Amino acid sequence: MADRRRHEVNSGFAMSPTGVRGDTALEIQEEIPDMALLDSIVDGYFRNDKAGRVVIFPRRCASRGYVIKSPAEELKIRSFLKMFYFAHLSILLLGSFLAYESSMELCYALGRPARHLLRTCGIFLGTCSLVMGVPYWLLWRSYKKAFLSFVSVEDEVVLSGKSTSRRH
């Protein structure tokens, strides 16, 4: 049994014996990625009411929410919201880079952009609305449809902002 023990290495790898004398193989240790930004965004949707129930607010600051029945359901909703916000941030970040580059290409092809500032801004806004607006609109439509599958109308509650506490 002493031959089968693992020797930890600080770099995130573990040394494990392969069965051959003096030979070891490197195995990558599984680590949970740090998703603090997404966790902090998603935590804003969940609150506890006076009765101790966990309530989700689909619009964060609204007073109308939905009671979550089980911890498994809460984890499912949290993972869905993390996927949604990851896609949301990806569309914004990648879309803004793509919109900027493509609009600058077009602006320089049409002449000096400094002379025609209004035209340059119009091209950038049009490109942004096409490159970022359309995918985000499609993502928002799918979010609204999918969110209704997680909650039911019977679980809807109306809470005032003073009677709820943030969930940690």
mmCIF file of the C-alpha atoms, coordinates in Angstrom:
data_MODEL
# 
_entry.id   MODEL 
# 
loop_
_atom_site.group_PDB 
_atom_site.id 
_atom_site.type_symbol 
_atom_site.label_atom_id 
_atom_site.label_alt_id 
_atom_site.label_comp_id 
_atom_site.label_asym_id 
_atom_site.label_entity_id 
_atom_site.label_seq_id 
_atom_site.pdbx_PDB_ins_code 
_atom_site.Cartn_x 
_atom_site.Cartn_y 
_atom_site.Cartn_z 
_atom_site.occupancy 
_atom_site.B_iso_or_equiv 
_atom_site.pdbx_formal_charge 
_atom_site.auth_seq_id 
_atom_site.auth_comp_id 
_atom_site.auth_asym_id 
_atom_site.auth_atom_id 
_atom_site.pdbx_PDB_model_num 
ATOM 1   C CA . MET A 1 1   ? 0.000   0.000  0.000   1.00 0.00 ? 1   MET A CA 1 
ATOM 2   C CA . ALA A 1 2   ? 2.920   2.356  0.632   1.00 0.00 ? 2   ALA A CA 1 
ATOM 3   C CA . ASP A 1 3   ? 3.866   2.091  -3.065  1.00 0.00 ? 3   ASP A CA 1 
ATOM 4   C CA . ARG A 1 4   ? 0.426   3.345  -4.126  1.00 0.00 ? 4   ARG A CA 1 
ATOM 5   C CA . ARG A 1 5   ? 0.406   6.609  -2.195  1.00 0.00 ? 5   ARG A CA 1 
ATOM 6   C CA . ARG A 1 6   ? 0.528   9.883  -4.104  1.00 0.00 ? 6   ARG A CA 1 
ATOM 7   C CA . HIS A 1 7   ? 3.226   12.516 -3.774  1.00 0.00 ? 7   HIS A CA 1 
ATOM 8   C CA . GLU A 1 8   ? 1.856   16.035 -4.183  1.00 0.00 ? 8   GLU A CA 1 
ATOM 9   C CA . VAL A 1 9   ? 3.644   18.611 -6.293  1.00 0.00 ? 9   VAL A CA 1 
ATOM 10  C CA . ASN A 1 10  ? 2.955   22.332 -5.818  1.00 0.00 ? 10  ASN A CA 1 
ATOM 11  C CA . SER A 1 11  ? 2.316   23.008 -9.494  1.00 0.00 ? 11  SER A CA 1 
ATOM 12  C CA . GLY A 1 12  ? -1.132  21.417 -9.552  1.00 0.00 ? 12  GLY A CA 1 
ATOM 13  C CA . PHE A 1 13  ? 0.071   18.018 -10.688 1.00 0.00 ? 13  PHE A CA 1 
ATOM 14  C CA . ALA A 1 14  ? 0.266   14.814 -8.658  1.00 0.00 ? 14  ALA A CA 1 
ATOM 15  C CA . MET A 1 15  ? 2.873   12.105 -8.974  1.00 0.00 ? 15  MET A CA 1 
ATOM 16  C CA . SER A 1 16  ? 1.395   8.620  -8.965  1.00 0.00 ? 16  SER A CA 1 
ATOM 17  C CA . PRO A 1 17  ? 3.231   5.322  -9.240  1.00 0.00 ? 17  PRO A CA 1 
ATOM 18  C CA . THR A 1 18  ? 2.741   3.429  -12.512 1.00 0.00 ? 18  THR A CA 1 
ATOM 19  C CA . GLY A 1 19  ? 3.607   0.020  -11.121 1.00 0.00 ? 19  GLY A CA 1 
ATOM 20  C CA . VAL A 1 20  ? 7.093   -0.028 -12.660 1.00 0.00 ? 20  VAL A CA 1 
ATOM 21  C CA . ARG A 1 21  ? 9.893   0.310  -10.146 1.00 0.00 ? 21  ARG A CA 1 
ATOM 22  C CA . GLY A 1 22  ? 11.192  3.908  -10.028 1.00 0.00 ? 22  GLY A CA 1 
ATOM 23  C CA . ASP A 1 23  ? 8.698   5.116  -12.631 1.00 0.00 ? 23  ASP A CA 1 
ATOM 24  C CA . THR A 1 24  ? 5.953   7.634  -11.931 1.00 0.00 ? 24  THR A CA 1 
ATOM 25  C CA . ALA A 1 25  ? 3.420   9.358  -14.129 1.00 0.00 ? 25  ALA A CA 1 
ATOM 26  C CA . LEU A 1 26  ? 2.097   12.875 -13.860 1.00 0.00 ? 26  LEU A CA 1 
ATOM 27  C CA . GLU A 1 27  ? -1.622  13.290 -13.431 1.00 0.00 ? 27  GLU A CA 1 
ATOM 28  C CA . ILE A 1 28  ? -3.408  16.602 -13.599 1.00 0.00 ? 28  ILE A CA 1 
ATOM 29  C CA . GLN A 1 29  ? -5.387  17.299 -10.446 1.00 0.00 ? 29  GLN A CA 1 
ATOM 30  C CA . GLU A 1 30  ? -8.908  18.476 -11.048 1.00 0.00 ? 30  GLU A CA 1 
ATOM 31  C CA . GLU A 1 31  ? -9.510  21.890 -9.554  1.00 0.00 ? 31  GLU A CA 1 
ATOM 32  C CA . ILE A 1 32  ? -12.676 23.909 -9.485  1.00 0.00 ? 32  ILE A CA 1 
ATOM 33  C CA . PRO A 1 33  ? -12.116 27.048 -11.551 1.00 0.00 ? 33  PRO A CA 1 
ATOM 34  C CA . ASP A 1 34  ? -12.418 30.365 -9.794  1.00 0.00 ? 34  ASP A CA 1 
ATOM 35  C CA . MET A 1 35  ? -15.565 31.991 -11.119 1.00 0.00 ? 35  MET A CA 1 
ATOM 36  C CA . ALA A 1 36  ? -15.912 34.793 -8.587  1.00 0.00 ? 36  ALA A CA 1 
ATOM 37  C CA . LEU A 1 37  ? -17.252 37.327 -11.102 1.00 0.00 ? 37  LEU A CA 1 
ATOM 38  C CA . LEU A 1 38  ? -20.047 35.055 -12.290 1.00 0.00 ? 38  LEU A CA 1 
ATOM 39  C CA . ASP A 1 39  ? -20.783 33.947 -8.722  1.00 0.00 ? 39  ASP A CA 1 
ATOM 40  C CA . SER A 1 40  ? -21.168 37.542 -7.560  1.00 0.00 ? 40  SER A CA 1 
ATOM 41  C CA . ILE A 1 41  ? -23.482 38.364 -10.471 1.00 0.00 ? 41  ILE A CA 1 
ATOM 42  C CA . VAL A 1 42  ? -25.626 35.285 -9.898  1.00 0.00 ? 42  VAL A CA 1 
ATOM 43  C CA . ASP A 1 43  ? -25.774 35.776 -6.099  1.00 0.00 ? 43  ASP A CA 1 
ATOM 44  C CA . GLY A 1 44  ? -27.678 39.021 -6.662  1.00 0.00 ? 44  GLY A CA 1 
ATOM 45  C CA . TYR A 1 45  ? -30.656 37.050 -7.949  1.00 0.00 ? 45  TYR A CA 1 
ATOM 46  C CA . PHE A 1 46  ? -31.166 35.009 -4.773  1.00 0.00 ? 46  PHE A CA 1 
ATOM 47  C CA . ARG A 1 47  ? -32.578 36.213 -1.446  1.00 0.00 ? 47  ARG A CA 1 
ATOM 48  C CA . ASN A 1 48  ? -34.023 34.730 1.714   1.00 0.00 ? 48  ASN A CA 1 
ATOM 49  C CA . ASP A 1 49  ? -37.449 35.867 2.859   1.00 0.00 ? 49  ASP A CA 1 
ATOM 50  C CA . LYS A 1 50  ? -38.635 36.158 6.468   1.00 0.00 ? 50  LYS A CA 1 
ATOM 51  C CA . ALA A 1 51  ? -39.735 32.516 6.528   1.00 0.00 ? 51  ALA A CA 1 
ATOM 52  C CA . GLY A 1 52  ? -36.251 31.377 5.517   1.00 0.00 ? 52  GLY A CA 1 
ATOM 53  C CA . ARG A 1 53  ? -37.248 30.307 2.011   1.00 0.00 ? 53  ARG A CA 1 
ATOM 54  C CA . VAL A 1 54  ? -34.878 30.922 -0.882  1.00 0.00 ? 54  VAL A CA 1 
ATOM 55  C CA . VAL A 1 55  ? -36.425 33.220 -3.476  1.00 0.00 ? 55  VAL A CA 1 
ATOM 56  C CA . ILE A 1 56  ? -35.084 34.024 -6.927  1.00 0.00 ? 56  ILE A CA 1 
ATOM 57  C CA . PHE A 1 57  ? -35.775 37.359 -8.573  1.00 0.00 ? 57  PHE A CA 1 
ATOM 58  C CA . PRO A 1 58  ? -35.483 37.107 -12.360 1.00 0.00 ? 58  PRO A CA 1 
ATOM 59  C CA . ARG A 1 59  ? -34.978 40.863 -12.711 1.00 0.00 ? 59  ARG A CA 1 
ATOM 60  C CA . ARG A 1 60  ? -32.682 41.311 -9.675  1.00 0.00 ? 60  ARG A CA 1 
ATOM 61  C CA . CYS A 1 61  ? -34.321 44.464 -8.307  1.00 0.00 ? 61  CYS A CA 1 
ATOM 62  C CA . ALA A 1 62  ? -37.974 43.495 -8.772  1.00 0.00 ? 62  ALA A CA 1 
ATOM 63  C CA . SER A 1 63  ? -40.212 42.778 -5.817  1.00 0.00 ? 63  SER A CA 1 
ATOM 64  C CA . ARG A 1 64  ? -41.788 39.736 -7.485  1.00 0.00 ? 64  ARG A CA 1 
ATOM 65  C CA . GLY A 1 65  ? -39.861 36.496 -7.177  1.00 0.00 ? 65  GLY A CA 1 
ATOM 66  C CA . TYR A 1 66  ? -40.229 32.740 -7.204  1.00 0.00 ? 66  TYR A CA 1 
ATOM 67  C CA . VAL A 1 67  ? -39.727 30.349 -4.297  1.00 0.00 ? 67  VAL A CA 1 
ATOM 68  C CA . ILE A 1 68  ? -37.151 27.658 -4.937  1.00 0.00 ? 68  ILE A CA 1 
ATOM 69  C CA . LYS A 1 69  ? -38.312 24.321 -3.588  1.00 0.00 ? 69  LYS A CA 1 
ATOM 70  C CA . SER A 1 70  ? -35.050 22.399 -3.197  1.00 0.00 ? 70  SER A CA 1 
ATOM 71  C CA . PRO A 1 71  ? -31.287 22.938 -3.045  1.00 0.00 ? 71  PRO A CA 1 
ATOM 72  C CA . ALA A 1 72  ? -30.894 20.842 -6.212  1.00 0.00 ? 72  ALA A CA 1 
ATOM 73  C CA . GLU A 1 73  ? -33.251 23.189 -8.049  1.00 0.00 ? 73  GLU A CA 1 
ATOM 74  C CA . GLU A 1 74  ? -31.264 26.168 -6.763  1.00 0.00 ? 74  GLU A CA 1 
ATOM 75  C CA . LEU A 1 75  ? -28.018 24.678 -8.082  1.00 0.00 ? 75  LEU A CA 1 
ATOM 76  C CA . LYS A 1 76  ? -29.654 24.030 -11.446 1.00 0.00 ? 76  LYS A CA 1 
ATOM 77  C CA . ILE A 1 77  ? -30.842 27.641 -11.697 1.00 0.00 ? 77  ILE A CA 1 
ATOM 78  C CA . ARG A 1 78  ? -27.442 28.958 -10.560 1.00 0.00 ? 78  ARG A CA 1 
ATOM 79  C CA . SER A 1 79  ? -25.619 26.950 -13.228 1.00 0.00 ? 79  SER A CA 1 
ATOM 80  C CA . PHE A 1 80  ? -28.093 28.127 -15.873 1.00 0.00 ? 80  PHE A CA 1 
ATOM 81  C CA . LEU A 1 81  ? -27.561 31.768 -14.858 1.00 0.00 ? 81  LEU A CA 1 
ATOM 82  C CA . LYS A 1 82  ? -23.779 31.309 -14.942 1.00 0.00 ? 82  LYS A CA 1 
ATOM 83  C CA . MET A 1 83  ? -23.992 29.895 -18.468 1.00 0.00 ? 83  MET A CA 1 
ATOM 84  C CA . PHE A 1 84  ? -26.235 32.773 -19.516 1.00 0.00 ? 84  PHE A CA 1 
ATOM 85  C CA . TYR A 1 85  ? -23.906 35.426 -18.111 1.00 0.00 ? 85  TYR A CA 1 
ATOM 86  C CA . PHE A 1 86  ? -20.835 33.736 -19.574 1.00 0.00 ? 86  PHE A CA 1 
ATOM 87  C CA . ALA A 1 87  ? -22.493 33.871 -22.992 1.00 0.00 ? 87  ALA A CA 1 
ATOM 88  C CA . HIS A 1 88  ? -23.622 37.452 -22.312 1.00 0.00 ? 88  HIS A CA 1 
ATOM 89  C CA . LEU A 1 89  ? -20.128 38.637 -21.414 1.00 0.00 ? 89  LEU A CA 1 
ATOM 90  C CA . SER A 1 90  ? -18.640 36.735 -24.367 1.00 0.00 ? 90  SER A CA 1 
ATOM 91  C CA . ILE A 1 91  ? -21.021 38.421 -26.799 1.00 0.00 ? 91  ILE A CA 1 
ATOM 92  C CA . LEU A 1 92  ? -20.218 41.837 -25.356 1.00 0.00 ? 92  LEU A CA 1 
ATOM 93  C CA . LEU A 1 93  ? -16.460 41.368 -25.279 1.00 0.00 ? 93  LEU A CA 1 
ATOM 94  C CA . LEU A 1 94  ? -15.936 39.567 -28.567 1.00 0.00 ? 94  LEU A CA 1 
ATOM 95  C CA . GLY A 1 95  ? -18.650 41.557 -30.293 1.00 0.00 ? 95  GLY A CA 1 
ATOM 96  C CA . SER A 1 96  ? -17.134 44.887 -29.308 1.00 0.00 ? 96  SER A CA 1 
ATOM 97  C CA . PHE A 1 97  ? -13.710 43.818 -30.613 1.00 0.00 ? 97  PHE A CA 1 
ATOM 98  C CA . LEU A 1 98  ? -15.209 42.571 -33.870 1.00 0.00 ? 98  LEU A CA 1 
ATOM 99  C CA . ALA A 1 99  ? -17.413 45.652 -34.285 1.00 0.00 ? 99  ALA A CA 1 
ATOM 100 C CA . TYR A 1 100 ? -14.507 48.017 -33.671 1.00 0.00 ? 100 TYR A CA 1 
ATOM 101 C CA . GLU A 1 101 ? -12.158 46.281 -36.075 1.00 0.00 ? 101 GLU A CA 1 
ATOM 102 C CA . SER A 1 102 ? -14.697 45.878 -38.871 1.00 0.00 ? 102 SER A CA 1 
ATOM 103 C CA . SER A 1 103 ? -15.977 49.442 -38.536 1.00 0.00 ? 103 SER A CA 1 
ATOM 104 C CA . MET A 1 104 ? -12.440 50.848 -38.606 1.00 0.00 ? 104 MET A CA 1 
ATOM 105 C CA . GLU A 1 105 ? -11.675 48.831 -41.730 1.00 0.00 ? 105 GLU A CA 1 
ATOM 106 C CA . LEU A 1 106 ? -14.737 50.295 -43.397 1.00 0.00 ? 106 LEU A CA 1 
ATOM 107 C CA . CYS A 1 107 ? -14.035 53.834 -42.162 1.00 0.00 ? 107 CYS A CA 1 
ATOM 108 C CA . TYR A 1 108 ? -10.479 53.829 -43.518 1.00 0.00 ? 108 TYR A CA 1 
ATOM 109 C CA . ALA A 1 109 ? -11.671 52.338 -46.797 1.00 0.00 ? 109 ALA A CA 1 
ATOM 110 C CA . LEU A 1 110 ? -14.094 55.266 -47.209 1.00 0.00 ? 110 LEU A CA 1 
ATOM 111 C CA . GLY A 1 111 ? -11.497 57.931 -46.435 1.00 0.00 ? 111 GLY A CA 1 
ATOM 112 C CA . ARG A 1 112 ? -9.984  59.629 -43.411 1.00 0.00 ? 112 ARG A CA 1 
ATOM 113 C CA . PRO A 1 113 ? -12.196 58.975 -40.358 1.00 0.00 ? 113 PRO A CA 1 
ATOM 114 C CA . ALA A 1 114 ? -11.077 62.179 -38.579 1.00 0.00 ? 114 ALA A CA 1 
ATOM 115 C CA . ARG A 1 115 ? -12.756 64.321 -41.250 1.00 0.00 ? 115 ARG A CA 1 
ATOM 116 C CA . HIS A 1 116 ? -16.057 62.515 -40.982 1.00 0.00 ? 116 HIS A CA 1 
ATOM 117 C CA . LEU A 1 117 ? -16.600 61.902 -37.284 1.00 0.00 ? 117 LEU A CA 1 
ATOM 118 C CA . LEU A 1 118 ? -20.375 61.560 -37.573 1.00 0.00 ? 118 LEU A CA 1 
ATOM 119 C CA . ARG A 1 119 ? -20.028 58.978 -40.350 1.00 0.00 ? 119 ARG A CA 1 
ATOM 120 C CA . THR A 1 120 ? -17.422 57.054 -38.315 1.00 0.00 ? 120 THR A CA 1 
ATOM 121 C CA . CYS A 1 121 ? -19.686 56.985 -35.240 1.00 0.00 ? 121 CYS A CA 1 
ATOM 122 C CA . GLY A 1 122 ? -22.654 55.907 -37.356 1.00 0.00 ? 122 GLY A CA 1 
ATOM 123 C CA . ILE A 1 123 ? -20.696 53.076 -38.921 1.00 0.00 ? 123 ILE A CA 1 
ATOM 124 C CA . PHE A 1 124 ? -19.493 51.913 -35.489 1.00 0.00 ? 124 PHE A CA 1 
ATOM 125 C CA . LEU A 1 125 ? -23.003 52.021 -33.967 1.00 0.00 ? 125 LEU A CA 1 
ATOM 126 C CA . GLY A 1 126 ? -24.478 50.201 -36.952 1.00 0.00 ? 126 GLY A CA 1 
ATOM 127 C CA . THR A 1 127 ? -21.810 47.529 -36.797 1.00 0.00 ? 127 THR A CA 1 
ATOM 128 C CA . CYS A 1 128 ? -22.272 47.159 -33.024 1.00 0.00 ? 128 CYS A CA 1 
ATOM 129 C CA . SER A 1 129 ? -26.017 46.757 -33.346 1.00 0.00 ? 129 SER A CA 1 
ATOM 130 C CA . LEU A 1 130 ? -25.543 44.082 -35.982 1.00 0.00 ? 130 LEU A CA 1 
ATOM 131 C CA . VAL A 1 131 ? -22.608 42.188 -34.444 1.00 0.00 ? 131 VAL A CA 1 
ATOM 132 C CA . MET A 1 132 ? -23.670 42.427 -30.786 1.00 0.00 ? 132 MET A CA 1 
ATOM 133 C CA . GLY A 1 133 ? -27.363 43.290 -30.908 1.00 0.00 ? 133 GLY A CA 1 
ATOM 134 C CA . VAL A 1 134 ? -28.650 40.361 -32.921 1.00 0.00 ? 134 VAL A CA 1 
ATOM 135 C CA . PRO A 1 135 ? -26.829 37.612 -30.952 1.00 0.00 ? 135 PRO A CA 1 
ATOM 136 C CA . TYR A 1 136 ? -27.761 39.259 -27.647 1.00 0.00 ? 136 TYR A CA 1 
ATOM 137 C CA . TRP A 1 137 ? -31.408 39.537 -28.675 1.00 0.00 ? 137 TRP A CA 1 
ATOM 138 C CA . LEU A 1 138 ? -31.437 35.829 -29.560 1.00 0.00 ? 138 LEU A CA 1 
ATOM 139 C CA . LEU A 1 139 ? -29.744 34.990 -26.239 1.00 0.00 ? 139 LEU A CA 1 
ATOM 140 C CA . TRP A 1 140 ? -32.298 37.063 -24.300 1.00 0.00 ? 140 TRP A CA 1 
ATOM 141 C CA . ARG A 1 141 ? -35.197 35.323 -26.048 1.00 0.00 ? 141 ARG A CA 1 
ATOM 142 C CA . SER A 1 142 ? -33.793 31.911 -25.154 1.00 0.00 ? 142 SER A CA 1 
ATOM 143 C CA . TYR A 1 143 ? -33.175 33.071 -21.542 1.00 0.00 ? 143 TYR A CA 1 
ATOM 144 C CA . LYS A 1 144 ? -36.797 34.110 -21.099 1.00 0.00 ? 144 LYS A CA 1 
ATOM 145 C CA . LYS A 1 145 ? -38.090 30.836 -22.535 1.00 0.00 ? 145 LYS A CA 1 
ATOM 146 C CA . ALA A 1 146 ? -35.686 28.670 -20.527 1.00 0.00 ? 146 ALA A CA 1 
ATOM 147 C CA . PHE A 1 147 ? -36.221 30.510 -17.244 1.00 0.00 ? 147 PHE A CA 1 
ATOM 148 C CA . LEU A 1 148 ? -39.934 29.705 -17.325 1.00 0.00 ? 148 LEU A CA 1 
ATOM 149 C CA . SER A 1 149 ? -39.039 26.001 -17.298 1.00 0.00 ? 149 SER A CA 1 
ATOM 150 C CA . PHE A 1 150 ? -37.294 26.420 -13.918 1.00 0.00 ? 150 PHE A CA 1 
ATOM 151 C CA . VAL A 1 151 ? -40.111 28.197 -12.049 1.00 0.00 ? 151 VAL A CA 1 
ATOM 152 C CA . SER A 1 152 ? -43.876 27.946 -11.932 1.00 0.00 ? 152 SER A CA 1 
ATOM 153 C CA . VAL A 1 153 ? -46.592 30.539 -11.460 1.00 0.00 ? 153 VAL A CA 1 
ATOM 154 C CA . GLU A 1 154 ? -47.729 28.827 -8.244  1.00 0.00 ? 154 GLU A CA 1 
ATOM 155 C CA . ASP A 1 155 ? -44.348 29.578 -6.646  1.00 0.00 ? 155 ASP A CA 1 
ATOM 156 C CA . GLU A 1 156 ? -44.572 33.327 -7.297  1.00 0.00 ? 156 GLU A CA 1 
ATOM 157 C CA . VAL A 1 157 ? -44.295 35.577 -4.239  1.00 0.00 ? 157 VAL A CA 1 
ATOM 158 C CA . VAL A 1 158 ? -44.323 39.324 -3.766  1.00 0.00 ? 158 VAL A CA 1 
ATOM 159 C CA . LEU A 1 159 ? -41.777 40.633 -1.301  1.00 0.00 ? 159 LEU A CA 1 
ATOM 160 C CA . SER A 1 160 ? -40.772 44.090 -0.231  1.00 0.00 ? 160 SER A CA 1 
ATOM 161 C CA . GLY A 1 161 ? -37.087 45.002 -0.377  1.00 0.00 ? 161 GLY A CA 1 
ATOM 162 C CA . LYS A 1 162 ? -36.909 45.593 3.392   1.00 0.00 ? 162 LYS A CA 1 
ATOM 163 C CA . SER A 1 163 ? -38.167 42.131 4.331   1.00 0.00 ? 163 SER A CA 1 
ATOM 164 C CA . THR A 1 164 ? -35.550 40.215 2.404   1.00 0.00 ? 164 THR A CA 1 
ATOM 165 C CA . SER A 1 165 ? -31.885 39.631 3.005   1.00 0.00 ? 165 SER A CA 1 
ATOM 166 C CA . ARG A 1 166 ? -29.204 38.910 0.447   1.00 0.00 ? 166 ARG A CA 1 
ATOM 167 C CA . ARG A 1 167 ? -28.228 35.271 0.143   1.00 0.00 ? 167 ARG A CA 1 
ATOM 168 C CA . HIS A 1 168 ? -24.565 34.403 0.572   1.00 0.00 ? 168 HIS A CA 1 
# 
